[in-house]
Amino acid sequence: MSLKAQLEQIVGPSYVIDDPLICDSYAQDQSFVKGIKPDFIVKPKTAAEIQELLIRANHLKIPITPYSSGLNLHGAALPSRGGIVIDMTRMKHFEINRDDWFVIVEPGVTYEELQNALNAQGLRLMVPFGVPPQRSVLTSYLERDTMLAGAHIEYGNALILDTEMVLPDGELFRTGCWNLGGRPGGFYGPGFNTLYRLWTGAQGTLGIFTKMIISVQYLSSKRKCFFISFENSKRIPAFIKKIQRKEIGWECFGLNRFNLAVILNEEWQVPEKFPAPKKESPKFTTLQESLPAWVVIIGINGSPYYPEERIAYEEEALKNICREMDITIDSHMPQHYDLNDIFTRECLRPWSVLKKFNFKGSVHDLSFKAPLKKLPDIEDIIHATTQEYNYPYRDVGGYFVVLERGRAVHCEFDLHSESNGSVDRERVNNAWHAASKILIENNVLFDRPYGQWAELVYARMPQYAQKLKQIKNEIDPNGIMNPGKLCF
């Protein structure tokens, strides 16, 4: 029996694809990573079908690439050695527990549809800034995408509870209370555990997650955003330290003038696909010229009880700090824009910044974590590196979000290029790689080493890479799961 016939036996003839054009589309995204065209695209519906696929792949030693939405944008879901892509977009089931504030999701559930469903029940999902609305929630959480806010902000985004996965040998494995049996969450309801962390950021090299229980939060009808502008990043760390020490606000993040102008620019729309066609916008240039270098945004959310009182005392504390530091809170910047209205929406659905793909077509971010105090030095490094490669710093998009009450920040600095193989794209690739290398040498943490970052990161941590290879060999002895990623 041919391999195609074997796959059709598992998922059905309609869900095994070998059309060359379709297969080729799974081997490319907007990143600098180059993929290899897979032999088959297989679309399972259940965890049992995934188990059968992995058992068969192990027997035949065929490479497997897990795929949920294809919107990682960093090359994590591109096959490095062909084989089979397991496309889980058909796995769309989710279940909301309104009483205990959690949701069970499968890999095909997207941010847009889940946030809409939760909001209708008075709940909210924590969402990363700049995530595509059609991105898989499960995969995004698994890949450690940094949320705008977290339930346990002192510990980072500790929002994953019990999980279900298929190990590379086809065995079904559950973590947390769920492994006691019964419904997701086990007998006592879902609980926080740390075993799942072995698989976070693994880019599908250690198995395939089929269900995840995620903690969701109360959606207050009373929410308010505050905006503090800075002409450079030098004073930002001291300001954030003061407000985080008093635990003011839930959301706390910063945008530079490029990204803020992107969000405010009505001439651009969020693209349906990435990369996107380049689109000129005179208004974007005008907006950039009218905005400050950085704007820090503080979101205060009312609690389930006495929401107005909570907003009032946090607002008063924020204003006191601003007076002490001689800093002004802005609400209309620039004129004719109600920033509070815009960003109370953005905190729930923060994908307007994806309009940045209209600028040149492709976006290549430098995404890392660092101590808050290093933010000005980081900006100086990126400014100097882009200048060396004749990339104008005004075209760098900047964003940071505060972690663990000011102990650290997650940063994203974007370089923009055309989407085809032009001289401009090669120049931006060189600048991006050089900036990545210098930042790593300055001890920032690229905690999700996609593409070229993997070589830079693991070269500095050979013992860690060796331990990962040992774990990989134990869990996936045939090396079928997404080979070529990380240090494997």
Number of C-alpha atoms within 10 A of each C-alpha: 5 7 12 15 12 15 25 16 11 19 19 14 14 9 18 23 19 16 11 12 9 14 20 15 13 20 20 20 24 22 21 19 17 15 20 16 23 25 19 23 22 27 24 24 18 14 21 15 16 28 22 18 24 26 17 18 23 21 11 12 15 18 23 29 28 25 28 26 21 21 22 24 23 21 23 28 27 28 27 22 19 21 21 27 27 22 24 25 19 16 20 15 13 17 13 19 13 15 6 12 16 24 19 21 24 27 27 25 25 23 23 19 13 21 20 15 17 22 15 11 13 13 19 21 28 24 26 23 25 18 25 26 22 16 20 29 31 24 29 24 22 20 19 16 19 23 24 23 25 23 15 11 18 14 11 17 20 17 20 22 24 27 26 22 23 21 21 28 22 22 16 18 15 23 21 21 22 23 17 14 11 10 12 22 23 16 13 10 15 23 17 17 15 12 13 18 12 11 17 17 21 21 27 24 25 24 27 28 24 24 22 26 26 26 24 23 19 18 20 17 13 16 18 17 21 21 19 20 22 17 14 14 19 15 14 21 18 13 16 20 17 17 22 18 10 13 16 22 23 19 20 24 22 23 21 26 25 27 25 24 25 26 23 20 22 12 14 21 16 18 17 11 12 21 21 21 16 16 12 13 14 9 16 20 14 12 17 21 14 13 19 19 19 22 25 21 22 23 23 24 23 22 17 12 9 10 16 14 12 17 21 13 12 19 19 12 15 20 17 14 15 17 11 8 13 9 15 13 16 14 16 12 16 15 9 7 12 12 20 19 13 14 20 18 13 17 19 20 22 20 19 25 23 23 23 27 26 24 21 18 21 27 29 20 20 19 20 20 21 20 17 22 19 16 21 15 14 20 17 12 16 22 17 15 20 21 13 12 14 12 19 12 16 13 16 21 24 22 24 24 25 29 28 16 22 23 14 19 24 23 24 20 21 21 23 24 24 22 22 13 9 10 11 15 17 15 15 21 18 14 21 22 17 16 20 24 15 15 20 16 13 14 11 19 17 20 15 21 23 23 18 15 19 17 14 17 23 16 13 12 10 12 11 13 17 14 11 17 16 13 14 19 14 12 17 19 14 18 21 24 30 28 19 13 22 24 18 16
